[in-house]
């Protein structure tokens, strides 16, 4: 009888094939991230986008930091922005982890999973734009806080975006775990959105839509980038992460995840291949507000995906524009310039 129950649970929890496992189960503490370097690419994450302080100023691990319903994770991560979280002299605060793998996380149809939560203590500022769980070309991402160029002073929403356009949003309430999966089809150039809260199973809330899906397999940023805003002082901000992994096949809808962690597929390699800037286009949209008036779902008729070459395209503000083996857009949109950061990365700003 017990065996039958366990088998049933196994089939319920695990639906797809894990391509990369970023659930922090392989790390004893966040200091293990320091073992990674461009010359020693080990562990589940690349760790190089952060400020000048020690790793424990920006990333900490604890069982208390994970979604309690995420039984596949031994611990979660607290990712922090403080007044030292400026990377390589930029004017943006950043703490970000990049998947370290050569698995095919940028091929075919895949699901990018994670859970995110905030607390009242060190809460993310409502007065600045935050880009969360984003790709280098920003073809899809979460955002929070006041959006650059918007009217008003603050914004309490957590948003899901395609190409910078909001498709879904909700009040980002304290202590609520938001479980997310990006349904990305790199062949069909589409992105869909799965979501739930707490221990509820994921449901598809936005069907796949056209997007300029572009990734070199080493440019998904697990963390947060905060855009600067004059007149608003830095405050310490904490973001809690749980259940980070990428799978192919059928989606795992249970927040418990696909069971205990296993070694990550793929062997270490350096970043390579292309990154294409997001395509901005005019569109028409309709907004549906639920009876609770707290969740807003916006659908947009997006333009078809466009293929560009490095010589004919332009990279948007904050996008990558250079680096070793980089073959994406190398000219920045006016008035931005391509600024050297390191041998592997240059950025438009």
CORVENQUI-V633810 format. One record per residue. PHI is phi in whole degrees, 0 to 359 (999 if undefined). Layout:
[[PHI] [PHI]]
This chain:
[[999] [298] [298] [297] [296] [296] [297] [298] [295] [298] [291] [289] [285] [255] [244] [253] [248] [289] [269] [211] [245] [249] [277] [66] [290] [274] [254] [285] [207] [294] [295] [299] [297] [291] [290] [279] [204] [297] [268] [217] [274] [238] [84] [280] [227] [277] [233] [213] [260] [192] [280] [270] [278] [292] [301] [289] [284] [240] [223] [222] [241] [192] [301] [285] [268] [261] [295] [304] [281] [273] [284] [282] [255] [281] [202] [243] [238] [254] [256] [239] [250] [233] [282] [250] [279] [250] [264] [52] [78] [289] [264] [253] [275] [213] [222] [215] [247] [241] [305] [257] [192] [250] [296] [279] [279] [239] [230] [62] [259] [222] [236] [261] [256] [191] [237] [223] [212] [233] [240] [290] [288] [53] [289] [303] [296] [275] [257] [225] [279] [240] [254] [232] [50] [252] [265] [303] [274] [59] [289] [207] [184] [264] [223] [217] [80] [302] [271] [307] [90] [282] [281] [85] [247] [220] [209] [270] [273] [255] [238] [249] [232] [241] [56] [86] [260] [291] [250] [203] [205] [204] [301] [271] [280] [294] [77] [263] [280] [259] [265] [227] [221] [277] [267] [248] [248] [288] [277] [275] [57] [224] [222] [240] [227] [249] [205] [199] [233] [62] [258] [292] [292] [296] [229] [281] [260] [228] [293] [307] [235] [298] [206] [274] [292] [219] [203] [266] [85] [217] [218] [268] [261] [273] [157] [216] [242] [251] [284] [288] [209] [298] [90] [232] [288] [295] [231] [290] [230] [242] [233] [256] [236] [208] [60] [269] [196] [234] [226] [243] [83] [278] [286] [275] [269] [287] [291] [300] [84] [279] [89] [289] [291] [231] [305] [288] [293] [91] [252] [299] [203] [277] [294] [202] [75] [255] [218] [252] [293] [297] [262] [269] [209] [287] [204] [248] [221] [231] [239] [248] [251] [286] [296] [280] [59] [252] [249] [241] [245] [245] [252] [229] [276] [276] [287] [301] [299] [241] [268] [232] [245] [299] [277] [248] [252] [237] [266] [284] [304] [78] [281] [290] [225] [184] [136] [305] [68] [282] [233] [275] [295] [250] [251] [274] [297] [297] [260] [276] [238] [276] [252] [292] [250] [204] [299] [256] [205] [232] [221] [276] [194]]
